[in-house]
Amino acid sequence: MVQSVTKVRADIQALRGLAVLAVVFYHAKIGAINGGYLGVDIFFVLSGFLITSLIKKAVEDDSFSYKSFLARRAKRLLPAAFVTFLFTSLAAPFLLGAQELADFWHQLFGALTFSANFVLTSQSGYFSGAAELKPLLHVWSLAVEEQYYFILPAIFLFFPRKAWLPVLTLLTLASMVLCYVHRGEASTFFLLPTRAWELLIGSLGVFLIEIRWIRILAGKLAILSALGLLACLILTFYSFHPGPQALLICLGTLAVILANHPLLQRGVVVETLHKVGDISYSLYLVHWPIFAFYNNIVLGNENTLTQYLIRAALIILSFLLAWILHRHIEEPFRHGNLHGYYRPAVAATCVTLMALGVAQAVITKKPEKDYAFARRANTGFAPACASATHFLPSESCQNSETPTVLVWGDSFAMHLVPGLSHESIYPKHIVQATMGRCGPLIGLASVEFNSEQWAKKCIEFNDTVLSYLKKNPELRTVILSSPLTQYTRNTTVIERVALGDEPARVTGTLPRGHAGLARTVSAIRALGRDVILVAPPPSSGFDIGRCLERRDRGQWIGGVDEQCRIKREQYLQHGHNVLALLDRAEKEMKLPIVRFDAILCDDRFCRTRIDGVTLYRDEGHLSYEGSIALFGLAETQLQLRRAIQRSAELSSQTAKRSKTIDASLPPRSL
C-alpha cells in the first residue's frame, strides 16, 4: 500500500479501490463477495510492484538510503495507523470480553512492533478466540508488508544488477513451494515466507514491464484479466488459502499493471474506484475495528434485515472515518503539511486521548469474576491431551495407572473429562484419547478447517487409538463423543472405507457420517468392549460463554435471547443433521447415547446455566465448571449408568451369539 514517486496511474489506484471494497464488503457480510478476502492479495502485488519501482530506481541512480527509505515508509504508514490503534484501544475495554481484551493487548503490541502476524499466528489455535472478534486482526498484512520492506532493499544493494531478476525469481518459486507444502496451516496464512511470493510477483513486474512483448501480451489480456479479478472476488473454488485462487488473482493483477491499458485509465467506474483507492489505506485501517466490535456485540448468526441495515450503516461510517483520517492525518503527515496550529493541535489531542486511556485503565473496576479463566479452553486432563497426532498414553492424560474407561474423540470428548473424572461425581479410572477436530470415526476425517495432510493424520490417530484398545483388555468401557457436524453436511472429507485403502476426497453426508461411526462401534464391539456415545450439548451457533459474560458485566448484547438461553427451535434447526444421525445410530446400531438436551431443554428454551454455574465456554464446548456441574446432576448420572448398562447387555448378547455360531461350526481339521 505504497505510492509511486512517479505520476499516479489511474488503473493502479482503481485496483486499490477494488481491493479495499472487496475486503470491506466481505467483512460486512453483504452481497456476493465470497472471495473478498482476496483483496489483500491484490494489495500485496501492488505494494510489491510500487515499492520495488522506488528501490530499483533509487539504487540505479545511486541515491538509495536505508534510513531515508524507512523514514518515508514510517511517515507514510505510521501516523494513520497509530491514530487508529489509539482510538481502538480506548474503545476495547468497554466493548470486549475478558479473553478478547487480553488477546487485544497482545495484538496491539504486535501492531506497534510490526510483528502482528506472529502474534496472530500464536492466537490462531483451535481453542483460540474467533478471528472475527479481534479488532486488530487486519494489521497482520501490514506487518507482512513492513517485513518485506526491511528485506527487499538488501537484494538490490548486495547483489549485482544482472542477478536481481534471477534472485527475485528464485525467491518467488521458493516461497510458492513453501506455501504449498505447508498449505492449510495458520503460519502459512500469516507469515512472510509463505506470503512473500505475492509481493514478489509485484516486484517481478518491475522487470517484466520493461520487456516489450510481455507488455503487448498483457495489453491483449488486460480486459480479460480485469474481468477475471471480479470473478475471483465473487466466486471461490478452492478450500485452502493462499492457494490456486490467490495465484490467479495475483497474476490477473500483474497483467493489469503490465498492460497499462487505456480503457482502464478512464471512465466512471475507474474514476470512482480511483477515488476509493485514494483513501484505501485509511479505509482498510478503520473498517475492521468497527466490524470486530460489532461482531463482539452481536452474537446471533441470523442475517435479518435489521442486521443488514446496521452493517450497511457501518460501511458508511467506515467511509466517513476513513475520509477524516485520510484528510487530517494521513495526507498532512505524508506530505509534511503540518503548519501553524496543526502540529500542536494533533499532538495535544493524542496526549489527551492517551491520558484518558491511562485514567480509564486505572479507575476501571476489575470484575469480581475472572471470566477469561472461566472461559479457558477445556482440554480435559491437560492441554497436552489435545495436541497429539499419534495416540501415546501419558500420565498427564489419565487419572489412574490402570484405567478401565477410554474417552475417545475430539474437543467434545475433552470437555467431558472434568465431569467424568470428578471424584465426587463419577469415580472412574479414565484415560483420555483425544485430538482436536478429529472425531472418533474410523476412516473418516474432515478437510473443512484443515489440510488434507492433517485429515490423514486424524485417520492415523484413530487407528492408533483402536490399536491401543486392542492391546489393553482392562479397558472395558469406551465413551465416544464429537459434535459430528463436520461429517454430516456438504463439506469436504477424506474417507478410507477399508484398512489399507488410500483415503479419497469425497463430500461429507449423513450416510457417510453414519458409516464412519458404525465402523468405530463395530470395531469396539468386536473386541468385546462396551461402547456408548455422549451427544454434543444443545447449541444454536452463538457463543454462549461470551454472551453470559457480557450479560453479567452489563455490556451490550444483540441478536440472541437476553438471558443467553438457547431457543429450542433454533437448536433443532441448527443440529438437524446431527440429531438425525444420532436417531439412526440408536435405531440401527443400537448404540446407547447420553443426551443433554433431555436434561437442559424444555418446550421453548435450553438452559445454559445450572445453579449460577455457566455451562459453556463458547458456542458448544462445556467449561470446566460446567462439565462438573452437568455431570453432577442426578439425571445425567442416571442416563450414563443406563447407557453403560445397556451397552454391557448388548456386548453380552453379542458374545453369546458368537459362542453359538462357533459351536455350530464343524471342527476344523488339523
Secondary structure as the mmCIF struct_conf table of DSSP 4:
data_model
#
loop_
_struct_conf.conf_type_id
_struct_conf.id
_struct_conf.beg_label_comp_id
_struct_conf.beg_label_asym_id
_struct_conf.beg_label_seq_id
_struct_conf.end_label_comp_id
_struct_conf.end_label_asym_id
_struct_conf.end_label_seq_id
BEND BEND1 VAL A 5 THR A 6
HELX_LH_PP_P HELX_LH_PP_P1 LYS A 7 ARG A 9
HELX_RH_AL_P HELX_RH_AL_P1 ALA A 10 ALA A 28
TURN_TY1_P TURN_TY1_P1 LYS A 29 LYS A 29
BEND BEND2 GLY A 31 ALA A 32
TURN_TY1_P TURN_TY1_P2 ASN A 34 GLY A 35
HELX_RH_3T_P HELX_RH_3T_P1 GLY A 36 LEU A 38
HELX_RH_AL_P HELX_RH_AL_P2 GLY A 39 GLU A 60
TURN_TY1_P TURN_TY1_P3 ASP A 61 ASP A 62
HELX_RH_AL_P HELX_RH_AL_P3 TYR A 66 LEU A 95
BEND BEND3 LEU A 96 LEU A 96
HELX_RH_AL_P HELX_RH_AL_P4 ALA A 98 LEU A 112
TURN_TY1_P TURN_TY1_P4 THR A 113 PHE A 114
HELX_RH_AL_P HELX_RH_AL_P5 ALA A 116 SER A 122
TURN_TY1_P TURN_TY1_P5 GLN A 123 GLN A 123
BEND BEND4 GLY A 125 GLY A 125
TURN_TY1_P TURN_TY1_P6 TYR A 126 PHE A 127
BEND BEND5 SER A 128 SER A 128
HELX_LH_PP_P HELX_LH_PP_P2 GLY A 129 ALA A 130
HELX_RH_3T_P HELX_RH_3T_P2 ALA A 131 LEU A 133
TURN_TY1_P TURN_TY1_P7 PRO A 135 HIS A 138
HELX_RH_AL_P HELX_RH_AL_P6 VAL A 139 PHE A 158
BEND BEND6 PHE A 159 PHE A 159
HELX_RH_AL_P HELX_RH_AL_P7 ARG A 161 VAL A 181
TURN_TY1_P TURN_TY1_P8 HIS A 182 GLY A 184
HELX_RH_AL_P HELX_RH_AL_P8 ALA A 186 PHE A 190
BEND BEND7 LEU A 191 LEU A 191
HELX_RH_AL_P HELX_RH_AL_P9 LEU A 192 LEU A 208
TURN_TY1_P TURN_TY1_P9 ILE A 209 GLU A 210
HELX_RH_AL_P HELX_RH_AL_P10 ARG A 212 ILE A 234
BEND BEND8 SER A 239 GLY A 243
HELX_RH_AL_P HELX_RH_AL_P11 PRO A 244 ALA A 259
HELX_RH_3T_P HELX_RH_3T_P3 PRO A 262 LEU A 264
BEND BEND9 GLN A 265 GLY A 267
HELX_RH_AL_P HELX_RH_AL_P12 VAL A 268 ASP A 278
TURN_TY1_P TURN_TY1_P10 ILE A 279 ILE A 279
HELX_RH_AL_P HELX_RH_AL_P13 SER A 280 ILE A 297
STRN STRN1 VAL A 298 VAL A 298
HELX_RH_AL_P HELX_RH_AL_P14 LEU A 305 LEU A 325
HELX_RH_PI_P HELX_RH_PI_P1 HIS A 326 GLU A 330
HELX_RH_AL_P HELX_RH_AL_P15 GLU A 331 HIS A 335
TURN_TY1_P TURN_TY1_P11 GLY A 336 GLY A 336
TURN_TY1_P TURN_TY1_P12 GLY A 340 TYR A 341
HELX_RH_AL_P HELX_RH_AL_P16 TYR A 342 ILE A 363
BEND BEND10 THR A 364 THR A 364
HELX_LH_PP_P HELX_LH_PP_P3 LYS A 365 PRO A 367
BEND BEND11 GLU A 368 LYS A 369
HELX_RH_AL_P HELX_RH_AL_P17 TYR A 371 ALA A 374
TURN_TY1_P TURN_TY1_P13 ARG A 375 ARG A 375
BEND BEND12 ARG A 376 ARG A 376
TURN_TY1_P TURN_TY1_P14 GLY A 380 PHE A 381
HELX_RH_3T_P HELX_RH_3T_P4 PRO A 383 ALA A 386
BEND BEND13 SER A 387 SER A 387
BEND BEND14 THR A 389 HIS A 390
HELX_RH_3T_P HELX_RH_3T_P5 GLU A 395 CYS A 397
STRN STRN2 GLN A 398 GLN A 398
BEND BEND15 ASN A 399 ASN A 399
BEND BEND16 GLU A 401 THR A 402
STRN STRN3 VAL A 405 GLY A 409
BEND BEND17 ASP A 410 ASP A 410
HELX_RH_AL_P HELX_RH_AL_P18 SER A 411 MET A 414
TURN_TY1_P TURN_TY1_P15 HIS A 415 LEU A 416
HELX_RH_AL_P HELX_RH_AL_P19 VAL A 417 SER A 421
TURN_TY1_P TURN_TY1_P16 GLU A 423 ILE A 425
STRN STRN4 ILE A 430 THR A 434
TURN_TY1_P TURN_TY1_P17 GLY A 436 ARG A 437
BEND BEND18 PRO A 440 PRO A 440
TURN_TY1_P TURN_TY1_P18 ILE A 442 GLY A 443
STRN STRN5 LEU A 444 SER A 446
BEND BEND19 GLU A 448 ASN A 450
HELX_RH_AL_P HELX_RH_AL_P20 GLU A 452 LYS A 471
TURN_TY1_P TURN_TY1_P19 PRO A 473 GLU A 474
STRN STRN6 THR A 477 SER A 481
HELX_RH_AL_P HELX_RH_AL_P21 THR A 485 THR A 488
BEND BEND20 ARG A 489 THR A 491
STRN STRN7 THR A 492 GLU A 495
BEND BEND21 ALA A 498 ALA A 498
TURN_TY1_P TURN_TY1_P20 LEU A 499 GLY A 500
BEND BEND22 ASP A 501 ASP A 501
HELX_LH_PP_P HELX_LH_PP_P4 GLU A 502 PRO A 503
STRN STRN8 ALA A 504 THR A 507
HELX_RH_AL_P HELX_RH_AL_P22 LEU A 510 ALA A 526
TURN_TY1_P TURN_TY1_P21 LEU A 527 GLY A 528
STRN STRN9 ASP A 530 VAL A 534
HELX_LH_PP_P HELX_LH_PP_P5 ALA A 535 PRO A 538
BEND BEND23 GLY A 541 PHE A 542
HELX_RH_AL_P HELX_RH_AL_P23 ILE A 544 ARG A 553
TURN_TY1_P TURN_TY1_P22 GLY A 554 GLY A 554
STRN STRN10 GLY A 558 GLY A 558
BEND BEND24 GLY A 559 VAL A 560
TURN_TY1_P TURN_TY1_P23 GLU A 562 GLN A 563
HELX_LH_PP_P HELX_LH_PP_P6 ARG A 565 ARG A 565
STRN STRN11 ILE A 566 LYS A 567
HELX_RH_AL_P HELX_RH_AL_P24 ARG A 568 HIS A 574
TURN_TY1_P TURN_TY1_P24 GLY A 575 GLY A 575
HELX_RH_AL_P HELX_RH_AL_P25 HIS A 576 ARG A 584
HELX_RH_PI_P HELX_RH_PI_P2 ALA A 585 MET A 589
STRN STRN12 ILE A 593 VAL A 594
BEND BEND25 PHE A 596 PHE A 596
HELX_RH_AL_P HELX_RH_AL_P26 ASP A 597 LEU A 600
STRN STRN13 CYS A 601 CYS A 601
BEND BEND26 ASP A 603 ARG A 604
STRN STRN14 PHE A 605 CYS A 606
BEND BEND27 THR A 608 THR A 608
STRN STRN15 ARG A 609 ILE A 610
TURN_TY1_P TURN_TY1_P25 ASP A 611 GLY A 612
STRN STRN16 VAL A 613 THR A 614
STRN STRN17 TYR A 616 TYR A 616
BEND BEND28 ARG A 617 GLY A 620
HELX_LH_PP_P HELX_LH_PP_P7 HIS A 621 HIS A 621
STRN STRN18 LEU A 622 LEU A 622
HELX_LH_PP_P HELX_LH_PP_P8 SER A 623 SER A 623
HELX_RH_AL_P HELX_RH_AL_P27 TYR A 624 PHE A 631
TURN_TY1_P TURN_TY1_P26 GLY A 632 GLY A 632
BEND BEND29 LEU A 633 LEU A 633
HELX_RH_AL_P HELX_RH_AL_P28 ALA A 634 SER A 664
BEND BEND30 LEU A 665 LEU A 665
HELX_LH_PP_P HELX_LH_PP_P9 PRO A 666 SER A 669
#
